[in-house]
């Protein structure tokens, strides 16, 4: 089996417009949640979200790129270019057919769908933008990135709801491990803070409806009442270990285990006993060839919904057994909100940097203990401590579960 490492990171998130800015904010325990500015929330039940701040597309993209891409594709390309530059890859020295792209998005170009539907109703649907279809289809984040970077290997889009970003990392890991590519740019991108997107999640009672950003996304807290929508993108350059060594690349950490399965239970609700997610974690642990007590830190899915946090706590206990009593498990969604198909990618970056820098992020704004969520959730402040192995979990609508394990190099 070939070893797989991470050699480049890129991000644009509610906490910062680069991977480093995002990591700095994570260490500072910043909250990226604030009143929605992307549309008028007058009369709406949900007024808070975790938006990307100070984002002007033309600051990052030329005018044509900005005009012909939905916001989710813009985020993806910006983060991908950062990860590519961070990796130091020289395409003149690479076989482009051995370089791939796997990028997740849960919803795709929702803002463009809403805008062009309005135009169609007013002027007739034959008058919508000629770019409408390539702007909205979910695979175009991956397609645009592959075109920009010249990567001609596998190019795919994972659509597994909120598990997608972690599936993208895991799928890239397996393809490199089994020799199909040498380099894969993977991650996720999402931009669903729109009137229709937010309305849909509001009507199913999934979103927090309060007004205080510091009591909005509160994973594992007794008073949690729903998730907070986030947006942005996270990209990781994954590479075969010897390939990275040969070109003298810096290495953040190694990916050693991946699990993916399905609860096969309900459209939106996880298995209450956590057994599906537990099996997923066990698959990752088995592939990593480690004992459960080797895991120092888990970046939880931790959505701040009553069912998820309770079920995920049970899942960790089932998967790790006695080791669950000592593992640190925090939810960085307390800072970023929930980025849907991009959440696993952002959390993968955070988890990789936790391993690299021996730092465990906090679950911020935690206040009221819940007896059903009784693990060490690193409340309030992060910890400087050795992190040799860390796991990132993602659980999506449809029962999709994904877990990936990172190891210090």
Backbone torsions as a table, in degrees:
resi	resn	phi	psi	omega
1	UNK	NA	131.4	178.8
2	UNK	-78.6	145.5	178.0
3	UNK	-84.9	149.6	-175.7
4	UNK	-129.0	129.8	-178.2
5	UNK	-126.8	164.8	177.2
6	UNK	-103.4	125.1	-176.2
7	UNK	-120.2	-3.5	179.4
8	UNK	-156.5	144.3	-179.9
9	UNK	-133.4	144.2	175.4
10	UNK	-148.3	142.1	-177.8
11	UNK	-156.6	148.7	167.0
12	UNK	-138.3	115.8	-167.0
13	UNK	-140.3	174.2	174.8
14	UNK	-63.1	-12.1	-178.4
15	UNK	-104.1	-8.7	-178.4
16	UNK	171.4	155.2	-175.7
17	UNK	-96.4	12.7	170.1
18	UNK	-142.8	169.1	177.4
19	UNK	-64.3	-40.4	-178.6
20	UNK	-68.0	-42.1	176.9
21	UNK	-60.7	-40.6	178.9
22	UNK	-64.2	-44.7	179.7
23	UNK	-64.7	-40.4	177.4
24	UNK	-59.5	-42.7	179.8
25	UNK	-67.3	-36.4	176.3
26	UNK	-59.7	-45.6	-179.2
27	UNK	-66.9	-29.4	179.2
28	UNK	-84.5	-5.9	179.8
29	UNK	67.7	36.4	-178.9
30	UNK	-77.7	150.4	175.9
31	UNK	-105.0	123.9	-177.9
32	UNK	-92.2	11.6	-175.7
33	UNK	-94.3	138.3	-178.7
34	UNK	-160.0	172.5	175.6
35	UNK	-58.3	143.0	-178.7
36	UNK	-66.3	133.4	176.6
37	UNK	-115.5	-10.8	-173.1
38	UNK	-75.7	-17.8	175.3
39	UNK	-157.5	166.7	-178.3
40	UNK	-76.7	120.1	-178.4
41	UNK	-95.2	10.1	179.2
42	UNK	-54.9	125.6	178.8
43	UNK	81.1	1.6	-179.0
44	UNK	-94.8	149.6	-178.4
45	UNK	-75.3	-31.0	-178.2
46	UNK	-108.0	124.4	-177.9
47	UNK	-121.1	-3.8	-178.1
48	UNK	-111.1	147.4	173.4
49	UNK	-159.4	171.4	177.3
50	UNK	-110.3	88.1	-177.7
51	UNK	-86.1	155.2	166.5
52	UNK	-69.2	134.1	-174.0
53	UNK	-97.2	147.7	172.7
54	UNK	52.3	43.6	-177.0
55	UNK	-99.1	115.9	172.9
56	UNK	-119.9	110.0	-174.5
57	UNK	-52.3	-39.1	-176.9
58	UNK	-68.9	-11.9	173.4
59	UNK	-72.6	-19.2	-174.9
60	UNK	-118.8	-26.8	-172.6
61	UNK	-126.7	154.1	173.9
62	UNK	-73.0	166.6	-170.7
63	UNK	-61.3	-37.7	-179.5
64	UNK	-67.9	-43.4	177.6
65	UNK	-58.4	-46.4	-178.3
66	UNK	-63.5	-38.6	-175.9
67	UNK	-73.1	-28.5	-173.2
68	UNK	-105.7	14.2	177.9
69	UNK	-128.9	138.6	169.4
70	UNK	-67.3	162.9	-177.9
71	UNK	-56.1	-37.2	-178.0
72	UNK	-67.9	-34.8	176.1
73	UNK	-71.9	-36.4	175.8
74	UNK	-59.5	-49.0	178.1
75	UNK	-57.2	-45.7	-176.7
76	UNK	-60.8	-45.5	-177.3
77	UNK	-67.5	-39.7	179.2
78	UNK	-62.7	-48.0	-179.8
79	UNK	-66.8	-36.4	-180.0
80	UNK	-65.6	-42.2	178.7
81	UNK	-64.0	-36.3	177.2
82	UNK	-65.3	-45.8	179.6
83	UNK	-63.1	-39.9	178.8
84	UNK	-62.4	-47.4	179.6
85	UNK	-63.8	-40.3	-179.9
86	UNK	-63.5	-33.4	-178.1
87	UNK	-72.9	-24.7	-178.0
88	UNK	73.6	16.7	178.3
89	UNK	-63.0	139.2	175.2
90	UNK	-113.8	106.5	-174.3
91	UNK	-66.2	-20.8	176.3
92	UNK	-67.4	-23.3	179.9
93	UNK	-99.7	-1.0	-176.4
94	UNK	-106.0	153.9	168.4
95	UNK	-86.9	105.2	-173.3
96	UNK	-61.8	-23.2	179.3
97	UNK	-76.4	-8.0	177.0
98	UNK	-105.1	13.5	179.7
99	UNK	-118.3	123.4	-174.9
100	UNK	-120.7	175.1	180.0
101	UNK	-138.4	128.9	172.2
102	UNK	-135.3	110.6	-176.4
103	UNK	-129.4	130.4	179.6
104	UNK	-93.9	149.4	164.0
105	UNK	-150.5	136.5	-178.2
106	UNK	-80.5	-33.0	-170.9
107	UNK	-125.3	-30.7	-179.2
108	UNK	81.5	-145.9	-169.6
109	UNK	-84.5	64.2	-174.2
110	UNK	-66.6	-39.8	-179.5
111	UNK	-62.8	-38.9	178.9
112	UNK	-67.7	-39.7	177.0
113	UNK	-58.3	-47.4	-178.9
114	UNK	-63.6	-45.1	-178.5
115	UNK	-65.5	-44.0	-177.8
116	UNK	-74.0	-28.6	174.4
117	UNK	-64.3	-42.2	176.8
118	UNK	-61.2	-41.7	178.2
119	UNK	-64.2	-41.3	-179.9
120	UNK	-63.6	-41.3	178.5
121	UNK	-63.3	-34.4	-176.6
122	UNK	-82.5	-43.1	-170.9
123	UNK	-112.5	-8.0	-174.9
124	UNK	104.9	139.0	-172.1
125	UNK	-70.3	-17.3	175.1
126	UNK	-73.8	-4.1	-179.1
127	UNK	-102.9	6.0	178.2
128	UNK	-68.3	165.0	-176.0
129	UNK	-59.8	138.5	174.3
130	UNK	-64.8	-15.8	177.0
131	UNK	-91.4	1.3	-173.6
132	UNK	-52.9	-53.8	-175.9
133	UNK	-63.5	-52.5	179.5
134	UNK	-67.2	-14.5	175.6
135	UNK	-81.4	-30.5	-171.3
136	UNK	-99.5	-26.4	-174.8
137	UNK	-67.0	139.5	-166.2
138	UNK	-67.1	-25.7	-178.0
139	UNK	-74.9	-10.0	-170.4
140	UNK	-75.4	-15.8	169.9
141	UNK	-62.3	-48.8	177.7
142	UNK	-63.9	-43.5	-179.2
143	UNK	-62.0	-46.4	179.8
144	UNK	-63.5	-37.5	179.1
145	UNK	-67.5	-44.7	179.5
146	UNK	-60.6	-41.1	178.2
147	UNK	-63.1	-46.1	-176.7
148	UNK	-65.3	-37.8	-176.0
149	UNK	-92.3	-15.0	-177.9
150	UNK	76.5	27.0	179.1
151	UNK	-85.0	119.2	-173.2
152	UNK	-110.6	8.6	175.2
153	UNK	-82.6	-154.8	178.6
154	UNK	-51.8	129.2	176.4
155	UNK	-132.1	114.2	-171.7
156	UNK	-144.3	161.2	177.8
157	UNK	-124.2	122.2	176.5
158	UNK	-89.0	126.1	177.5
159	UNK	-124.2	84.3	178.5
160	UNK	-127.1	44.8	179.1
161	UNK	52.8	-131.5	-171.9
162	UNK	-77.5	-3.9	175.1
163	UNK	-92.0	-7.6	-168.7
164	UNK	-58.8	-43.4	-178.0
165	UNK	-62.6	-38.8	177.8
166	UNK	-73.2	-37.0	173.7
167	UNK	-60.0	-38.4	179.4
168	UNK	-62.5	-43.3	177.4
169	UNK	-63.3	-47.5	-177.9
170	UNK	-65.3	-41.9	179.2
171	UNK	-64.9	-39.5	176.7
172	UNK	-63.4	-42.6	177.3
173	UNK	-56.1	-47.9	-178.7
174	UNK	-66.8	-40.6	-178.9
175	UNK	-63.8	-40.2	177.6
176	UNK	-71.6	-42.0	-178.4
177	UNK	-59.0	-38.5	-176.8
178	UNK	-94.0	10.9	169.7
179	UNK	86.7	11.2	-177.3
180	UNK	-78.8	-34.2	172.3
181	UNK	-137.7	165.1	174.0
182	UNK	-101.5	-28.9	-175.9
183	UNK	-138.0	133.9	172.9
184	UNK	-139.2	128.9	171.2
185	UNK	-88.8	119.0	-175.7
186	UNK	-132.6	161.3	178.2
187	UNK	159.1	-149.4	-178.7
188	UNK	-157.2	157.7	179.8
189	UNK	-147.4	142.5	-177.4
190	UNK	-151.7	144.0	176.0
191	UNK	-149.0	75.0	-173.3
192	UNK	-113.2	17.4	175.6
193	UNK	-84.9	78.7	-178.7
194	UNK	-131.8	162.6	-179.8
195	UNK	-56.6	-43.2	-178.5
196	UNK	-72.5	-44.8	179.9
197	UNK	-60.3	-47.1	-179.8
198	UNK	-68.1	-36.2	178.0
199	UNK	-63.0	-40.1	179.7
200	UNK	-63.4	-45.2	178.6
201	UNK	-70.8	-30.3	177.5
202	UNK	-66.6	-44.4	-176.0
203	UNK	-66.0	-26.3	176.6
204	UNK	-90.9	8.0	174.6
205	UNK	60.8	38.9	179.8
206	UNK	-96.4	-21.1	-172.7
207	UNK	-99.0	149.7	172.4
208	UNK	-69.6	137.9	-174.5
209	UNK	-114.5	13.4	-179.1
210	UNK	-83.7	-173.1	-175.5
211	UNK	-119.5	-7.1	-177.6
212	UNK	-98.5	111.6	-178.8
213	UNK	-57.5	-29.1	-177.7
214	UNK	-83.8	-3.1	173.8
215	UNK	-127.7	29.4	-176.8
216	UNK	-96.7	-66.6	176.7
217	UNK	-96.6	97.8	-174.1
218	UNK	-128.4	70.1	-178.1
219	UNK	-55.6	140.5	175.8
220	UNK	70.0	0.2	178.3
221	UNK	-83.5	141.6	-179.4
222	UNK	-57.0	-29.3	-175.4
223	UNK	-92.5	7.2	-179.7
224	UNK	-60.3	144.1	-174.3
225	UNK	-141.6	9.7	-178.6
226	UNK	148.8	162.4	-178.8
227	UNK	-87.8	166.4	177.1
228	UNK	-112.6	126.2	-178.2
229	UNK	-68.2	135.1	174.1
230	UNK	-122.3	172.9	177.8
231	UNK	-145.7	162.6	178.4
232	UNK	137.3	-165.3	-178.4
233	UNK	-149.9	150.2	173.7
234	UNK	-136.6	135.2	-178.6
235	UNK	-132.3	139.4	178.7
236	UNK	-125.0	131.6	172.7
237	UNK	-89.5	114.9	-179.2
238	UNK	-105.7	144.3	-170.1
239	UNK	-152.1	145.1	174.7
240	UNK	-64.3	136.3	-170.0
241	UNK	-56.5	-50.3	-178.2
242	UNK	-65.1	-35.5	176.7
243	UNK	-61.9	-42.4	178.9
244	UNK	-67.0	-43.0	179.3
245	UNK	-61.8	-42.8	-175.9
246	UNK	-59.3	-36.3	-178.6
247	UNK	-96.5	6.1	176.2
248	UNK	70.7	31.2	-177.9
249	UNK	-72.9	148.1	170.0
250	UNK	-74.5	148.7	-176.8
251	UNK	-124.3	125.7	177.6
252	UNK	-77.6	-50.5	179.2
253	UNK	-171.9	179.7	-178.7
254	UNK	-112.0	143.9	172.2
255	UNK	-96.0	127.4	-172.5
256	UNK	-125.5	-13.5	-178.2
257	UNK	-153.0	146.5	-178.4
258	UNK	-147.1	132.2	174.5
259	UNK	-128.0	141.6	177.2
260	UNK	-148.5	131.4	177.0
261	UNK	-157.6	-169.1	-178.6
262	UNK	-138.1	138.7	174.4
263	UNK	-64.9	-32.2	-175.8
264	UNK	49.9	51.3	-171.0
265	UNK	-127.5	-49.6	-171.3
266	UNK	-159.7	153.7	-179.0
267	UNK	-59.5	-40.3	-174.2
268	UNK	-126.1	-26.0	-174.4
269	UNK	-90.3	134.4	174.6
270	UNK	-74.0	162.0	172.5
271	UNK	-58.5	127.6	-173.4
272	UNK	-63.4	-30.7	-178.0
273	UNK	-85.5	-1.1	176.9
274	UNK	74.4	8.4	-172.3
275	UNK	-67.2	-34.9	179.7
276	UNK	-66.1	-48.4	178.7
277	UNK	-64.6	-35.2	178.8
278	UNK	-63.2	-44.3	177.8
279	UNK	-61.2	-37.4	179.2
280	UNK	-62.6	-47.3	177.4
281	UNK	-60.7	-39.5	179.7
282	UNK	-65.6	-34.6	175.3
283	UNK	-61.8	-43.3	179.3
284	UNK	-65.7	-42.5	179.2
285	UNK	-62.4	-42.2	179.8
286	UNK	-62.1	-45.0	-179.4
287	UNK	-66.0	-35.0	179.0
288	UNK	-71.4	-13.4	180.0
289	UNK	57.1	50.0	177.8
290	UNK	-130.5	163.8	172.3
291	UNK	-84.1	152.1	179.3
292	UNK	-53.4	-33.9	-177.0
293	UNK	-76.8	-0.3	175.5
294	UNK	-77.9	-19.4	-177.5
295	UNK	-77.8	121.0	-178.9
296	UNK	-87.9	-33.2	-171.8
297	UNK	-146.5	140.8	172.3
298	UNK	-121.9	124.0	169.5
299	UNK	-86.3	107.4	-172.1
300	UNK	-74.8	157.0	168.6
301	UNK	-61.9	-46.8	165.5
302	UNK	40.4	66.1	-171.3
303	UNK	-82.1	-14.9	-174.0
304	UNK	79.9	22.1	171.1
305	UNK	-102.3	148.6	-177.4
306	UNK	-56.4	-46.2	-176.3
307	UNK	-69.9	-46.4	-174.8
308	UNK	-61.1	-51.9	-171.7
309	UNK	-66.1	-37.6	176.7
310	UNK	-66.6	-46.5	-179.1
311	UNK	-67.4	-37.4	179.9
312	UNK	-68.7	-35.2	175.2
313	UNK	-60.3	-45.1	177.1
314	UNK	-62.3	-39.6	-178.4
315	UNK	-63.0	-43.6	178.8
316	UNK	-62.3	-41.2	178.8
317	UNK	-63.7	-40.8	178.9
318	UNK	-66.9	-41.9	-175.1
319	UNK	-73.0	-39.6	-172.3
320	UNK	-101.4	-15.1	-178.5
321	UNK	62.4	-133.5	-178.4
322	UNK	-60.6	-27.2	-178.7
323	UNK	-66.4	-19.1	179.0
324	UNK	-63.1	-23.4	-178.1
325	UNK	-70.5	-23.5	-176.6
326	UNK	-111.2	-13.7	-176.7
327	UNK	-70.2	142.7	173.6
328	UNK	-88.7	131.3	-178.3
329	UNK	-138.1	115.3	-179.8
330	UNK	-127.3	161.1	176.2
331	UNK	-115.8	112.5	177.9
332	UNK	-78.9	-2.6	170.4
333	UNK	-65.3	-17.2	173.8
334	UNK	-62.4	-21.7	178.8
335	UNK	-105.5	-40.4	-172.7
336	UNK	-95.0	-13.0	-165.3
337	UNK	71.7	-169.5	-175.5
338	UNK	-108.2	112.2	-175.8
339	UNK	-92.1	21.1	176.7
340	UNK	51.2	-119.4	-177.2
341	UNK	-66.4	-13.8	176.5
342	UNK	-96.2	-9.4	-173.0
343	UNK	-62.4	-44.4	-179.5
344	UNK	-64.4	-30.2	178.1
345	UNK	-71.0	-47.7	177.0
346	UNK	-61.1	-43.8	-179.0
347	UNK	-70.6	-28.3	173.0
348	UNK	-64.9	-41.9	176.0
349	UNK	-61.8	-46.9	-179.9
350	UNK	-61.3	-41.7	-179.3
351	UNK	-67.6	-41.3	177.0
352	UNK	-61.2	-41.3	179.1
353	UNK	-71.5	-28.4	173.7
354	UNK	-62.4	-43.2	177.8
355	UNK	-66.6	-45.1	-178.3
356	UNK	-62.4	-40.3	-170.9
357	UNK	-107.2	3.5	-179.8
358	UNK	52.9	54.5	179.5
359	UNK	-141.0	129.7	178.5
360	UNK	-105.3	118.0	179.9
361	UNK	-65.3	158.3	180.0
362	UNK	-88.7	161.6	159.9
363	UNK	-94.8	101.2	-173.3
364	UNK	-79.8	163.6	175.4
365	UNK	62.3	18.2	176.3
366	UNK	-76.2	134.8	-176.6
367	UNK	-138.8	-46.8	-173.2
368	UNK	-106.1	115.6	-177.9
369	UNK	-66.6	144.5	176.6
370	UNK	-121.0	122.4	-178.0
371	UNK	-61.7	-22.6	179.0
372	UNK	-82.9	-7.0	-178.9
373	UNK	-129.2	70.5	-166.3
374	UNK	-107.6	25.4	175.5
375	UNK	-87.4	175.2	177.9
376	UNK	-79.3	94.4	-174.4
377	UNK	-91.5	13.0	178.0
378	UNK	51.4	60.7	-174.4
379	UNK	-72.1	138.8	168.9
380	UNK	83.0	-59.6	-175.6
381	UNK	-131.1	142.5	176.8
382	UNK	-72.2	171.9	-175.2
383	UNK	-130.3	134.6	170.8
384	UNK	-87.1	107.2	-176.2
385	UNK	-156.7	155.9	-178.1
386	UNK	-65.3	129.9	177.4
387	UNK	-126.0	101.1	178.8
388	UNK	-89.1	-39.1	177.4
389	UNK	-131.2	136.7	176.4
390	UNK	-140.5	147.3	-179.8
391	UNK	-118.4	143.8	173.2
392	UNK	-120.1	128.3	-177.7
393	UNK	-110.3	143.2	172.2
394	UNK	-140.4	135.3	-177.2
395	UNK	-130.4	124.9	-172.2
396	UNK	-119.7	159.5	171.5
397	UNK	-51.5	145.7	-174.0
398	UNK	91.4	-3.5	179.5
399	UNK	85.4	12.3	-179.7
400	UNK	-70.0	130.2	175.6
401	UNK	-124.8	141.4	177.1
402	UNK	-147.6	137.4	177.6
403	UNK	-137.8	139.7	178.2
404	UNK	-134.6	143.8	-175.8
405	UNK	-117.9	133.0	-180.0
406	UNK	-111.8	146.9	-179.6
407	UNK	-130.2	142.7	176.1
408	UNK	-64.9	141.3	177.6
409	UNK	-106.5	NA	NA
